[in-house]
Amino acid sequence: MVVEQQTVDERLAWVERQYWIDKDVALAAAQDWLAELGPGKHGALSRRLEVQVASIMTRRGDPRQGAAEVQHILRWAERHGELALQSRCHDVLGSIFELVGDRALSLEHAVATNDLMDESELPLMRSAARLTLADALGSAGSFDEARRRYNEALRMVIDDPETSIRYQILNNLAYTEYLAGNHDEALAAVESLISLSALNERPIGMYARDTIARVYLTAGRLKDAAATLVAALEAQPVDYHPDSIACALVTLAETYRRQGRFDQAQAVIDRCRELTTEHTLVRWATEATREQAEIHAETGDFKAAFEAYRSYHEQSIALGASENEARGRILEAMFQTAESRRESEHYREMAERDPLTELPNRRFVDEHLNVLLALLREGGAPVSIAMLDVDRFKRINDTLSHEVGDQVLRELGRILAEAMAPVPGAVAARLGGEEFLLIMPGLDATAVRTLCETVRRAVLEHDWSPIAAGLRVTASLGVARAPDDADTSSALLRAADVRMYVAKRDGRNRVVQAGD
């Protein structure tokens, strides 16, 4: 690859893509580029590379430093409005908390990863964000929601044979179905994984082989389970390292035990114990002790089984304490940035809210509408908007004062917010001056017409006399709908704006939409 002929964006896309092809290459590429850039920070670019390095390194050692570093980068990204970088940071933090068993924080970061993902991102990165969310939902027990996100992630990269992400999606989907007790669905997922591997002549990794064997065990296919794991241990795939080996050995020992091959099961457990002791793999040492107790029980050595179960219980308690300690160390390392993050979120909220009406402002509209339209392009619900303008507002300001005009806008904001509140996902926002916008996702054209007429009448029939005696306020609304009228934010707003002016031209205090 001749990187000198690439733009910075192309090179960055290539480096980040390597994460899903070969993590060693991805790590070296990011570190080499950082060395080229030299000391000091180079805006979002160097921080994107640092996040990639931290993401890989946290899975190869103590995640504390990586978590604190990524949290620090997240604070910078929030301060500078770098949404893509924020999304990457949340992705890594979600994975770290998933690693140490904090399901709530993992899910919080996974949701933020997807919320901040721009529609212009490459399908691979959007798929990775969906995968992170699916994993977090599965860990939290929301299996139906997890399945939906796994399928979304898979559709985005269905024609990407080079990367490993399709294999990881299918593996994680199969394991989630296995945990949920959906044995047929789990078996279908592993069969898709095996077929994909055969089609592309790509070997399946150790963790995926373990998932396949677990599903086979549940289906009673003991010979297939054993053959899968033995082949993996002999093939030594790309993720052949102590943790993945120990994971496979525990499953293989259980397979042999359930086949009645107790001597082979014991030999595998002995090998697993040596490995876990050498590499301090506490989790798999605990699982090996549990399996050892099962072997003793099935061979009739009940005293040894009792001692092994007691040891397993003690190790389980110690494992839980170790995971809690790991979470505590990570949170302690991140504590110094927590206040800054909350402050950043506070300022972000202020930046997206109109101070007069307390409605969302134009900045919020631009971001939120782009997200809804991106979801629409991926098969989501249609989106309707209505541009609303106060009729003859200048007369109110000129004859009654600007203070009265401000009171009218505040009261109108309250009316609009109340009208949108019962509608799922609907938003009322102030664009500026006397212009407001209603965002109504998921409604058909008839429901949108009804809702806009309800808003128009609410403004017309409202008692404005407490603000000024004899005051009468009306509004004109122009409606546009995606995808019928437009599929981009700017074009949709333009269509609604044109119809609003048609409403004013034709007499004001009316709603105009397509076909009127």
PLY file of the C-alpha trace (Angstrom):
ply
format ascii 1.0
element vertex 516
property float x
property float y
property float z
element edge 515
property int vertex1
property int vertex2
end_header
0.00 0.00 0.00
1.48 3.37 -1.05
0.25 5.69 1.68
1.98 8.75 0.13
-0.65 8.73 -2.64
-3.54 8.77 -0.18
-5.35 11.70 1.36
-5.37 11.94 5.14
-9.00 10.75 5.25
-8.23 7.76 3.02
-5.23 6.79 5.08
-7.16 7.12 8.34
-9.97 4.97 6.93
-7.39 2.34 5.93
-5.74 2.34 9.37
-9.06 2.02 11.20
-10.20 -0.70 8.80
-7.17 -2.80 9.72
-8.65 -3.20 13.20
-11.10 -5.65 11.62
-8.48 -7.37 9.48
-5.31 -7.71 11.57
-4.98 -5.94 14.91
-1.19 -6.22 14.87
-1.13 -4.34 11.56
-3.68 -1.84 12.91
-1.58 -1.18 16.02
1.68 -0.78 14.08
0.05 1.49 11.47
-1.41 3.81 14.12
1.82 3.96 16.12
3.93 4.61 13.00
1.67 7.47 11.95
1.78 9.00 15.42
5.58 8.85 15.23
5.46 10.63 11.85
3.29 13.38 13.32
5.87 13.91 16.05
5.49 15.24 19.61
2.43 17.22 20.64
-1.19 16.94 19.63
-2.43 17.26 16.06
-6.14 17.83 16.55
-8.67 15.09 16.01
-6.33 13.06 13.76
-3.74 12.18 16.39
-6.46 11.53 18.94
-8.28 9.12 16.58
-5.01 7.20 16.25
-4.47 7.23 20.02
-7.97 5.84 20.56
-7.19 2.97 18.17
-3.97 2.19 20.05
-5.79 2.32 23.40
-8.56 0.07 22.10
-6.11 -2.66 21.11
-3.85 -2.31 24.14
-6.67 -2.47 26.71
-7.44 -6.01 25.54
-3.80 -6.98 25.97
-3.24 -5.68 29.48
-4.57 -3.56 32.34
-7.45 -1.42 30.93
-7.00 1.34 33.54
-4.59 3.51 31.60
-6.52 3.08 28.36
-9.81 4.01 30.02
-8.38 7.18 31.55
-6.68 8.17 28.29
-9.81 7.62 26.20
-11.92 9.51 28.74
-9.47 12.43 28.47
-9.74 12.35 24.66
-13.54 12.20 24.94
-13.51 15.39 27.02
-11.45 17.13 24.32
-13.75 15.83 21.55
-16.85 17.10 23.36
-15.27 20.50 23.86
-14.39 20.79 20.16
-17.58 19.25 18.74
-15.75 16.29 17.15
-18.69 13.87 16.93
-16.84 11.06 15.11
-14.10 11.08 17.73
-16.68 11.12 20.52
-18.34 8.07 18.97
-14.99 6.21 18.82
-14.26 7.04 22.47
-17.65 5.81 23.66
-17.14 2.61 21.65
-13.86 1.84 23.42
-15.21 2.77 26.86
-18.26 0.56 26.28
-15.98 -2.37 25.43
-13.84 -1.75 28.51
-16.84 -1.78 30.86
-18.19 -4.87 29.09
-14.82 -6.49 29.74
-15.00 -5.85 33.50
-18.69 -6.71 33.80
-20.28 -3.28 34.32
-23.36 -3.77 32.13
-24.99 -0.43 32.90
-21.98 1.70 31.90
-21.29 -0.54 28.93
-24.82 0.03 27.62
-24.65 3.78 28.31
-21.50 4.15 26.21
-22.81 1.82 23.48
-25.94 3.97 23.08
-23.80 7.12 22.89
-21.59 5.47 20.24
-24.59 5.05 17.95
-26.23 8.39 18.78
-23.08 10.24 17.74
-22.40 8.19 14.61
-22.71 10.40 11.53
-24.61 9.19 8.47
-21.54 9.81 6.31
-19.51 7.21 8.22
-18.41 4.13 6.30
-20.69 1.09 6.61
-17.94 -0.80 8.47
-17.79 1.80 11.25
-21.58 2.02 11.52
-21.74 -1.76 11.68
-19.10 -1.79 14.44
-21.17 0.71 16.44
-24.29 -1.46 16.08
-22.26 -4.51 17.15
-21.13 -2.73 20.31
-24.73 -1.85 21.11
-25.94 -5.39 20.40
-23.28 -6.86 22.71
-24.25 -4.48 25.51
-27.97 -5.21 25.08
-27.30 -8.95 25.11
-25.24 -8.69 28.30
-28.06 -6.69 29.89
-30.57 -9.45 29.03
-32.39 -7.54 26.26
-32.10 -10.43 23.82
-34.74 -9.33 21.30
-33.22 -5.86 21.00
-29.73 -7.36 20.76
-30.82 -9.68 17.94
-32.27 -6.73 16.00
-29.00 -4.76 16.29
-26.90 -7.78 15.28
-29.00 -8.16 12.15
-28.69 -4.44 11.37
-24.91 -4.67 11.80
-24.73 -7.69 9.50
-26.74 -6.01 6.73
-24.33 -3.07 6.67
-21.30 -5.27 5.88
-22.94 -8.14 4.04
-20.75 -7.45 0.97
-17.47 -6.93 2.87
-15.50 -10.21 2.58
-12.14 -8.76 3.64
-12.78 -7.90 7.27
-13.57 -10.17 10.21
-16.58 -8.21 11.43
-19.22 -10.48 9.84
-17.70 -13.45 11.66
-17.73 -11.60 14.97
-21.34 -10.49 14.46
-22.48 -14.05 13.75
-20.41 -15.41 16.63
-21.81 -12.92 19.12
-25.34 -13.41 17.80
-25.00 -17.19 18.22
-23.67 -16.80 21.76
-26.46 -14.38 22.67
-29.09 -16.82 21.36
-27.32 -19.58 23.33
-27.54 -17.51 26.54
-31.19 -16.75 25.85
-31.95 -20.47 25.49
-32.95 -20.07 21.83
-31.21 -23.25 20.68
-32.57 -23.40 17.13
-31.65 -19.75 16.47
-28.19 -20.29 17.97
-27.64 -23.32 15.73
-28.78 -21.34 12.66
-26.30 -18.57 13.49
-23.33 -20.95 13.85
-24.26 -22.70 10.62
-24.26 -19.29 8.89
-20.85 -18.64 10.42
-19.48 -21.97 9.17
-20.95 -21.43 5.69
-19.46 -17.95 5.49
-16.06 -19.33 6.48
-16.23 -22.04 3.83
-17.42 -19.63 1.15
-14.55 -17.22 1.74
-11.99 -19.89 2.66
-11.37 -18.06 5.91
-10.48 -19.95 9.12
-12.70 -19.52 12.16
-11.02 -18.21 15.31
-10.71 -19.90 18.71
-13.47 -17.95 20.45
-15.86 -18.59 17.55
-14.98 -22.31 17.60
-15.80 -22.33 21.30
-19.19 -20.72 20.60
-19.89 -23.33 17.91
-18.94 -26.14 20.29
-21.17 -24.70 23.06
-24.13 -24.60 20.68
-23.40 -28.15 19.51
-23.28 -29.30 23.14
-26.71 -27.83 23.77
-28.02 -29.56 20.63
-26.58 -32.90 21.82
-24.02 -33.04 18.99
-21.13 -34.07 21.25
-18.91 -35.54 18.51
-19.22 -32.35 16.45
-18.40 -30.23 19.51
-15.26 -32.22 20.27
-14.12 -32.25 16.63
-14.60 -28.48 16.37
-12.39 -27.75 19.39
-9.69 -30.31 18.62
-9.37 -28.91 15.08
-9.10 -25.38 16.46
-6.39 -26.31 18.98
-4.42 -27.96 16.20
-4.94 -25.16 13.66
-3.87 -22.38 16.09
-5.92 -19.57 14.42
-5.15 -15.87 14.62
-6.65 -15.47 18.12
-4.70 -18.44 19.50
-3.51 -17.04 22.84
-3.72 -18.19 26.48
-7.19 -16.79 27.19
-8.82 -18.26 24.08
-7.01 -21.59 24.59
-8.18 -21.85 28.21
-11.74 -21.02 27.14
-11.69 -23.82 24.55
-10.09 -26.32 26.96
-12.87 -25.87 29.54
-15.51 -26.56 26.87
-13.54 -29.52 25.50
-13.25 -31.04 28.98
-17.02 -30.75 29.44
-17.58 -32.35 26.03
-15.35 -35.33 26.87
-17.03 -35.70 30.27
-20.50 -35.76 28.74
-19.24 -38.41 26.28
-18.04 -40.52 29.22
-14.39 -40.08 28.21
-13.31 -39.18 31.74
-9.55 -39.80 31.37
-9.40 -37.45 28.38
-11.54 -34.90 30.22
-9.13 -35.01 33.18
-6.10 -34.64 30.91
-7.64 -31.53 29.32
-8.47 -30.01 32.71
-4.90 -30.63 33.92
-3.60 -28.84 30.83
-6.03 -25.98 31.40
-4.95 -25.58 35.04
-1.28 -25.37 34.03
-2.13 -22.69 31.48
-4.30 -20.62 33.84
-1.66 -20.79 36.58
1.13 -19.74 34.22
-0.82 -16.77 32.81
-2.97 -15.89 35.86
-6.26 -16.45 34.05
-8.54 -16.19 37.07
-11.83 -16.57 35.23
-10.84 -19.77 33.42
-9.13 -21.18 36.49
-12.48 -20.82 38.25
-14.35 -22.52 35.39
-11.76 -25.31 35.31
-12.35 -25.97 39.01
-16.09 -26.22 38.40
-15.53 -28.71 35.60
-13.11 -30.65 37.80
-15.86 -31.01 40.40
-18.22 -32.35 37.71
-15.63 -34.93 36.60
-15.10 -36.13 40.18
-18.86 -36.38 40.73
-19.47 -38.42 37.57
-16.59 -40.81 38.35
-17.97 -41.43 41.85
-15.27 -39.61 43.85
-17.77 -37.57 45.86
-15.31 -36.42 48.51
-13.04 -34.91 45.84
-16.11 -33.46 44.12
-17.18 -31.77 47.36
-13.71 -30.28 47.88
-13.61 -29.07 44.27
-17.06 -27.45 44.57
-16.00 -25.73 47.78
-12.87 -24.46 46.04
-15.00 -23.34 43.07
-17.28 -21.40 45.43
-14.30 -19.64 47.03
-12.78 -18.86 43.63
-16.13 -17.49 42.39
-16.30 -15.09 45.33
-12.70 -14.04 44.70
-13.44 -13.59 40.98
-16.41 -11.34 41.75
-14.27 -9.31 44.14
-11.53 -9.08 41.50
-14.01 -7.81 38.89
-15.37 -5.25 41.35
-11.84 -4.14 42.11
-11.08 -3.84 38.39
-14.18 -1.69 37.90
-13.16 0.41 40.90
-9.65 0.94 39.53
-10.99 2.02 36.15
-13.53 4.39 37.69
-10.85 5.81 39.99
-8.57 6.39 37.01
-11.43 8.16 35.22
-12.62 10.12 38.25
-10.46 13.13 37.55
-12.22 13.62 34.20
-15.78 12.94 35.40
-16.52 16.50 36.56
-15.17 17.92 33.33
-17.38 15.55 31.35
-20.50 16.56 33.26
-19.60 20.20 32.72
-19.15 19.52 29.02
-22.54 17.83 28.85
-24.09 20.78 30.65
-22.66 23.22 28.12
-23.74 20.98 25.25
-27.29 21.02 26.62
-27.16 24.82 26.88
-25.79 25.10 23.33
-28.72 23.08 21.94
-31.52 24.89 23.79
-33.17 28.22 23.01
-32.90 30.40 26.14
-36.18 32.28 25.55
-38.59 29.37 24.97
-36.44 26.54 26.44
-37.19 24.54 23.29
-34.43 22.83 21.30
-32.73 25.25 18.90
-31.50 25.18 15.28
-28.28 23.37 16.24
-30.27 20.55 17.80
-32.58 20.41 14.77
-29.66 20.03 12.36
-28.19 17.09 14.31
-31.48 15.39 15.21
-33.01 15.66 11.75
-29.86 14.23 10.15
-30.03 11.23 12.48
-33.69 10.57 11.65
-33.02 10.84 7.91
-30.05 8.47 8.22
-32.29 5.93 9.94
-34.89 6.43 7.18
-32.30 5.59 4.53
-31.56 2.37 6.42
-35.21 1.33 6.29
-36.53 3.36 9.21
-39.76 5.30 9.62
-40.74 8.28 7.41
-40.14 11.75 8.84
-42.49 14.74 8.54
-41.71 18.30 9.55
-43.82 21.45 9.80
-42.37 24.95 9.60
-44.51 27.27 11.75
-44.44 31.07 11.63
-46.39 33.51 13.80
-48.68 35.61 11.60
-48.06 39.38 11.63
-45.58 39.04 14.49
-43.88 42.32 13.55
-47.15 44.13 14.30
-47.17 42.64 17.80
-43.62 43.88 18.42
-44.25 47.32 16.91
-47.63 48.07 18.55
-47.33 46.26 21.90
-43.53 46.12 22.51
-40.77 43.56 22.12
-41.32 42.42 25.69
-44.87 41.37 24.77
-43.48 39.70 21.65
-41.08 37.68 23.82
-43.96 36.65 26.09
-45.92 35.48 23.04
-42.98 33.38 21.85
-42.52 31.84 25.31
-46.20 30.94 25.53
-46.22 29.61 21.99
-43.23 27.41 22.84
-45.19 25.94 25.75
-48.24 25.28 23.51
-46.13 23.52 20.90
-44.25 21.41 23.46
-47.56 20.27 25.00
-48.96 19.40 21.56
-45.91 17.27 20.67
-45.58 15.57 24.08
-48.13 12.75 23.48
-46.58 11.80 20.12
-43.63 9.35 20.39
-40.44 10.93 19.08
-42.09 14.24 18.13
-40.14 17.44 18.85
-41.00 21.14 18.87
-38.03 23.48 18.27
-37.40 27.17 17.72
-35.38 28.00 14.62
-35.09 31.70 15.38
-37.26 34.82 15.53
-40.92 33.80 15.22
-40.11 30.58 13.27
-40.59 27.18 14.88
-40.26 23.62 13.61
-42.26 20.51 14.44
-40.51 17.17 13.81
-42.91 14.21 13.58
-41.29 10.84 12.81
-43.30 7.72 12.07
-46.68 9.36 11.29
-48.58 8.93 8.04
-49.71 11.97 6.04
-53.23 11.95 7.50
-51.98 11.86 11.09
-49.54 14.69 10.34
-52.36 16.83 8.89
-54.51 16.14 11.97
-51.69 16.99 14.37
-50.80 20.22 12.55
-54.45 21.30 12.47
-54.63 20.59 16.22
-51.60 22.85 16.73
-53.06 25.60 14.52
-56.35 25.57 16.44
-54.54 25.49 19.80
-52.73 28.70 18.87
-55.89 30.34 17.48
-58.11 29.39 20.44
-55.59 30.08 23.19
-56.47 32.88 25.63
-53.78 35.47 24.98
-55.46 38.21 27.04
-53.23 37.72 30.14
-50.32 38.91 27.99
-52.20 41.83 26.38
-55.89 42.67 26.29
-57.45 41.95 22.91
-54.34 40.14 21.66
-55.03 37.55 18.95
-52.30 35.21 17.69
-52.45 32.84 14.70
-49.85 30.73 12.93
-49.20 29.43 9.41
-47.70 25.97 8.90
-45.94 24.40 5.91
-45.49 20.62 5.95
-42.87 18.51 4.18
-42.29 14.77 4.32
-39.31 12.49 3.78
-38.75 10.59 1.59
-41.63 11.91 -0.58
-40.50 15.56 -0.72
-36.78 15.22 -0.02
-34.27 12.95 1.70
-31.77 15.51 3.01
-32.18 17.93 5.89
-31.62 21.12 3.89
-33.98 20.11 1.06
-36.70 19.03 3.49
-36.50 22.31 5.42
-36.62 24.24 2.15
-39.78 22.38 1.05
-41.50 23.09 4.38
-40.43 26.75 4.21
-41.92 27.18 0.71
-45.27 25.71 1.84
-45.32 27.90 4.92
-45.08 30.98 2.70
-47.85 29.57 0.50
-49.99 29.35 3.67
-49.27 33.01 4.40
-49.92 34.07 0.82
-53.26 32.29 0.77
-54.61 34.03 3.86
-52.55 32.88 6.90
-53.79 30.77 9.84
-53.71 27.58 7.78
-51.77 24.37 7.12
-50.33 23.64 3.67
-48.87 20.25 2.71
-48.37 18.26 -0.48
-51.50 18.14 -2.63
-53.08 21.32 -1.19
0 1
1 2
2 3
3 4
4 5
5 6
6 7
7 8
8 9
9 10
10 11
11 12
12 13
13 14
14 15
15 16
16 17
17 18
18 19
19 20
20 21
21 22
22 23
23 24
24 25
25 26
26 27
27 28
28 29
29 30
30 31
31 32
32 33
33 34
34 35
35 36
36 37
37 38
38 39
39 40
40 41
41 42
42 43
43 44
44 45
45 46
46 47
47 48
48 49
49 50
50 51
51 52
52 53
53 54
54 55
55 56
56 57
57 58
58 59
59 60
60 61
61 62
62 63
63 64
64 65
65 66
66 67
67 68
68 69
69 70
70 71
71 72
72 73
73 74
74 75
75 76
76 77
77 78
78 79
79 80
80 81
81 82
82 83
83 84
84 85
85 86
86 87
87 88
88 89
89 90
90 91
91 92
92 93
93 94
94 95
95 96
96 97
97 98
98 99
99 100
100 101
101 102
102 103
103 104
104 105
105 106
106 107
107 108
108 109
109 110
110 111
111 112
112 113
113 114
114 115
115 116
116 117
117 118
118 119
119 120
120 121
121 122
122 123
123 124
124 125
125 126
126 127
127 128
128 129
129 130
130 131
131 132
132 133
133 134
134 135
135 136
136 137
137 138
138 139
139 140
140 141
141 142
142 143
143 144
144 145
145 146
146 147
147 148
148 149
149 150
150 151
151 152
152 153
153 154
154 155
155 156
156 157
157 158
158 159
159 160
160 161
161 162
162 163
163 164
164 165
165 166
166 167
167 168
168 169
169 170
170 171
171 172
172 173
173 174
174 175
175 176
176 177
177 178
178 179
179 180
180 181
181 182
182 183
183 184
184 185
185 186
186 187
187 188
188 189
189 190
190 191
191 192
192 193
193 194
194 195
195 196
196 197
197 198
198 199
199 200
200 201
201 202
202 203
203 204
204 205
205 206
206 207
207 208
208 209
209 210
210 211
211 212
212 213
213 214
214 215
215 216
216 217
217 218
218 219
219 220
220 221
221 222
222 223
223 224
224 225
225 226
226 227
227 228
228 229
229 230
230 231
231 232
232 233
233 234
234 235
235 236
236 237
237 238
238 239
239 240
240 241
241 242
242 243
243 244
244 245
245 246
246 247
247 248
248 249
249 250
250 251
251 252
252 253
253 254
254 255
255 256
256 257
257 258
258 259
259 260
260 261
261 262
262 263
263 264
264 265
265 266
266 267
267 268
268 269
269 270
270 271
271 272
272 273
273 274
274 275
275 276
276 277
277 278
278 279
279 280
280 281
281 282
282 283
283 284
284 285
285 286
286 287
287 288
288 289
289 290
290 291
291 292
292 293
293 294
294 295
295 296
296 297
297 298
298 299
299 300
300 301
301 302
302 303
303 304
304 305
305 306
306 307
307 308
308 309
309 310
310 311
311 312
312 313
313 314
314 315
315 316
316 317
317 318
318 319
319 320
320 321
321 322
322 323
323 324
324 325
325 326
326 327
327 328
328 329
329 330
330 331
331 332
332 333
333 334
334 335
335 336
336 337
337 338
338 339
339 340
340 341
341 342
342 343
343 344
344 345
345 346
346 347
347 348
348 349
349 350
350 351
351 352
352 353
353 354
354 355
355 356
356 357
357 358
358 359
359 360
360 361
361 362
362 363
363 364
364 365
365 366
366 367
367 368
368 369
369 370
370 371
371 372
372 373
373 374
374 375
375 376
376 377
377 378
378 379
379 380
380 381
381 382
382 383
383 384
384 385
385 386
386 387
387 388
388 389
389 390
390 391
391 392
392 393
393 394
394 395
395 396
396 397
397 398
398 399
399 400
400 401
401 402
402 403
403 404
404 405
405 406
406 407
407 408
408 409
409 410
410 411
411 412
412 413
413 414
414 415
415 416
416 417
417 418
418 419
419 420
420 421
421 422
422 423
423 424
424 425
425 426
426 427
427 428
428 429
429 430
430 431
431 432
432 433
433 434
434 435
435 436
436 437
437 438
438 439
439 440
440 441
441 442
442 443
443 444
444 445
445 446
446 447
447 448
448 449
449 450
450 451
451 452
452 453
453 454
454 455
455 456
456 457
457 458
458 459
459 460
460 461
461 462
462 463
463 464
464 465
465 466
466 467
467 468
468 469
469 470
470 471
471 472
472 473
473 474
474 475
475 476
476 477
477 478
478 479
479 480
480 481
481 482
482 483
483 484
484 485
485 486
486 487
487 488
488 489
489 490
490 491
491 492
492 493
493 494
494 495
495 496
496 497
497 498
498 499
499 500
500 501
501 502
502 503
503 504
504 505
505 506
506 507
507 508
508 509
509 510
510 511
511 512
512 513
513 514
514 515
